[in-house]
Amino acid sequence: MSREAVVASRYAKAMYEIAAQEGRTLETEDELRSLVVVLNEDQLVKQFIDSPNVSEAEKWKVLAAGLEEKVSKPVLSLAKLIIERGRVEILPELLNSYIKITSDALGLANATVYTTYPLSEQEKDNVATEFGALLNKKIRVINEIDSELLGGMKVRIGDTLYDGSLAGKLKRLEKSFRRQAL
């Protein structure tokens, strides 16, 4: 495990403990996700943070003004700490560690569902119900659009991929024909 991953994991554990004490684990996860988007994916904010011409105190002053009403005090404190220490790049790994800790503690599993179109809430609920019964866990569905799929869907839960795509079904059909031919 890399040094950054270890550091991110420690921050995530501390953040989870604080969020659990406050009864805000899932809300904190959403806030961390928003923080990752703002600090790591918004190019203007990223350039501002990476600028050597702006002091850490000035960076924090500007960012705090924008974040103050949008995130809780613990997440705001975490943001300040990682900005002061110049560790903004660990935020995505921190979020992933936090999600894993929260999911394990709450008996949740995250399912990334790849489809050719956005799923409706009813379709997400159906996927969550079906896979929840299979794994005996509460499933959170994250829908990703995959333009390479011909039809059907793929569902990734942890390290397991459930391939219900048209291409996957055709491959399985081809394999069964080959076995029968032998």
N, C-alpha and C positions, 0 to 999 in steps of 0.2 A: 504494500500500500504506500503510495507517495506521501511525502511530508504534507502537501496541501490537503490531501484526503483525510489524513489523521487530524490536522488542525480543524478542518471543516466539520468532521465528526464530533470533535470536542465541543465546538460552538453549538452544533445541532443538539447535542445531549443537554447542554446547559439551557438552551432555548426551550427544549421540550419540558424540562423540569419546571421552569418558570411558568410556561403556558399551562401545564397540567395543574399546578397549584392554583392558578386563576380560573381553571375550567375553560380554557380558550384554545385547546390544541388545534382544532380544525380552522378556527378563525386566524390563528397565528400562521398556519400553513398558507392560507390565502394571502396574508400580508407579506410573507416571505416570497411567495411567488411573484407578487406585484413588485417587490423590491428588486428581485432578479431582473424583471423586465425593464424597470427604470434604470438600474445601475449598470446592467450588462448588455442590454439589447438596444437601448436608445443611444444612437451614435453621438448626438450632441452632448448628452449627459456624460457619456463615456469619454469623449474628448476633453470635457471640462475636468473630470476626475483625474484623467491621465496627464493633464497639463502640469509641467514642472514650474510654470510661472505663477501658479496660484498656490498659496499656502494651504496646509491641511485645515487650518482654522477657518479660512475663507470658504473653502470647499464645503465644510460642514455647515457653516452659517447659511449658505445658499440652499443646500439640500434640506437642511432642517426646516427651513421656511416652507418648502414644498411638501415635505413628508408629514409634518407635525399633525395635521388634522386627518391624515389618511391611514396612519398605522398606530398601533398601541405603543405605550412607553417602552416596554421591553424590546420590541422590534426596532424602535427608534434608537434605543441605547446600543443595540447590536450593530445597527448601521453606522453609528458614530464610531464605535470601536473598530470595525473593520476598515473604515475610511482612514481613521487616525493611524492605523497600523499598516496601511497600504495593501490590504488583502481583499480588495473588491473582487478579484478574479476567482476567489474560492466560493462566492455566493451560489453558483449553480450546484456545486458539490454539496454545500451546506444544505441547500434545499432538498436535494436528493436524500441526504442522510436523515434530515428531519422527517421527510415523508416516510422513510423506512421505519424509523423509530415510532412514529405516530401510528402507522399501519399495524405494526407488530403489537403495540400496546392496546389498540382498540379492536384487534381482530379483523382488520380491513385488508383487502387485497386490491391493488390497482390493476385494472384491465385496460390496456391500450387496444382499441378496436379500430382496425384499418378498414375503411370502406371507400367506395367511389363517390359517395355523397354524404352530406351531414346527416347524422341520425337524429330523429325526433326524440323528445324526452321519453315517449312511450317505448320506442325501440331501445333506448339506453336502459330503461327499466327492465325490459324483457331480457336483454343480455345479462344485466346484473342479477336478475332472479335465476336464470338458467345456470350461470356459472357459479353463483353463490351456493346453489343446491349441490352442484358438483364438488365444490371445494370446502363446503361447510364454513364459509366466511361471508362477510358483507363485502360486496364488490363495488368499487367506485370506477365508473366508466369514463375514460378519456377517449374521445373520438378524434381520429386522425384521418385526413383525406389522403388516399393513395391513388393517384391517377394512373398508375401502372396496373392496377387490378382490373380484370375484365368484368368481374361481378362477384357477388358473395362478400365474405369478410374474413379477415384474419384477426385473431384475438391473442394478444400476448399478456400473460400473467406471470410475472417474475421471469424465470428462464424458460417457461413453457410456451410454445406457439401452437395455437389451435387453428389449423388452416382449413377454413370453410370456403376458400375462394374457388372460383371456377377453374383457374389454372391448377390449383392443388388437387381438386377433384379429378381433373383430366390426368394428372400425373399418377394418381392412385389407380385410376382405371387402366392406364397404360401398363403399370406394374403388374396388375392382376392378369391382364392379357398375356404378358410375358411369362408369368408363372404357369399359366394354363398351357402355353405353347410348349413348355419344356416337358 
